[in-house]
Structures are given as C-alpha cells and as structure tokens.
Amino acid sequence: MKNPAATSPETPFLLAMPIVFVFLWSTGFIGAKLGLPYVEPLTFLATRFGICFLIMLPVILFTKTIWPNRWQDFGHISVSGLLMHGGYLGFVFLSIDQGVPAGISSLIVGIQPLIVAALAGVLLGEVVSGRQWAGLLLGLAGVFLVVFNKLSLGQGTTFGMGLSFIALFSIALGTLYQKKFCAQMNLKSGNFIQFIAAGLYFYALSLIFEEGDIIWHGELVFAMGWLVIVLSFGAVTLLYMLLRTGAAANVSSLFYLTPPCTAIVAYFLFDETLGPLSLLGMAVAVVGVALVNFKTTKEKST
C-alpha cells in the first residue's frame, strides 16, 4: 500500500521545511550559550516552558482544540515530551553549563541519526538501505570534521560531555517514541500537553537542585524569547510535521546538519572561526544527508 504522504505533490513549503528546521534547531545551542550566564539551567528551562504554557493557554481556551480520546494517548504524548524536551534539553543545558562548548555538545547530539537508524528497523519496521547507511556514516564523518579542532583542544569536561551523551540517547529515543506512538497527535493539544509535562519536570528539579535566581539581562531576555517562540513553537512543530510525513531515519539524518549550522551562527555572533576542516565537514555532512533522503525513481513509485 502506498504512503499518501509519499505520493502527494511536494509544495515549496514542504521542500523548505527541512532547511528551516535545521537552521532553527541549531540556534537552540546558541540560545543556551547566551542565556546561561544569567540563570541556572533547570530554572532557565522551567521558566521557558512556563512562558510557553502561558502563551498557549488562551489559544487553547478560546479556539477549538482536538484532544486525545484515550487516556493512554495523554500518557504517550507526555512521555514523548519528557524525552524530547526534558531529557534532551535538560542535559544539553546542563552540559553547556558545565563548560562544554555549544559546538561539541551539538556534535555529540548530532550522532543520533545512527542510533535512530539502527533502532528504526526493530521498533518501527522501517528498512534502512545500504545507500542510506552510507549517507549516515558519511554524515557522521562530516560532523566530526566540523568540530575536530575544538575536540583536539580538550575543551569541556568528561562529566559535561557525558551529560551531552545522555541528551543524545534521550532525543534518539524521543524521536522513535514520537514516531511510533504520537505521529498522529493534534499539534496544538499535543504541544500543550508536552509543555505542561516538561514544565512540571523542570520546575520540580529546579526546586530540588537550584537556587532559582534569575538576572534579567538583555541577552537572557532575547535568548528566552527566541527559545520560546522560535524553538518551542516553531522548530518543534516542524519536527513533528516532518516525523508525520517521513521515515524516522530520514528525518533524524537532518540532525547531522545542526553542528555545521551552529558553527556558522556562532561565527557571526561570537567570532568563532571556521577552519578548513570545518568547511570540509559541512560539505561532507550535506552530501551524507542528501544520500539518506534522496529517493530514486523506483523508490518514489512504491
């Protein structure tokens, strides 16, 4: 049986979605670097999702909202939110707060396409072709080239990098869980449920482990606004739309482009230089993602 999404015409919006998603997602690491000097990481995230809840509440109250019709669906959506927001964002922010550069944290999390591809066949019944495996490995090589110079300098700590690896597994499992159990969720009610779950999670942890002090510096205000509006509402919604219309391994491969894109943004904002290896790695990562997502004429017709 043909997948309706595969046979529908590719509009300019659908074609642009992956590009826009990669750019928006990569700026999350920049937002963390801007805001964390003025607030502890768990308090930062608890405040972020509290603002998301307050912004979305009137939309939920005054517009027609389609809710899940089974209690277990509420549970699945909440679990997905805790993996995608709680585990992933929480440990990325903790890692950067421990001194791990945003580029290295982005690199570690960027490995997740290989994990998703390895598990997608077992958990979702998706077939990953030899060409796609080649693209995944090529993308992995490109990602390592982008930040090789930073890793060679020994920046960050073993503990901090370990936190990024926990974030890596959380986003990989969250991607698969979202695809398997929540792919058809209503984006409005689903995001709202996940904002509540993530907000309560971060608020509880911040009460236990942090002081809760916030210095409302201009950079923190900008970072908070960007992360709330552009990331929590924009990038996450695009990710769920991509997972709804494409295979998990294909969508996950886009994360290979996050470290190169983060490096470009960091160059303009923080004057972080891009060496020859970084430029080469960006090109290699682009080729790898193209191999994963390229469909032959035969594949398009099935």
Salt bridges, closest charged atoms under 4 A:
ASP73 OD1 - ARG70 NH2 2.89
GLU272 OE2 - LYS33 NZ 2.71
GLU272 OE1 - LYS150 NZ 2.81
GLU299 OE2 - ARG131 NH2 2.87
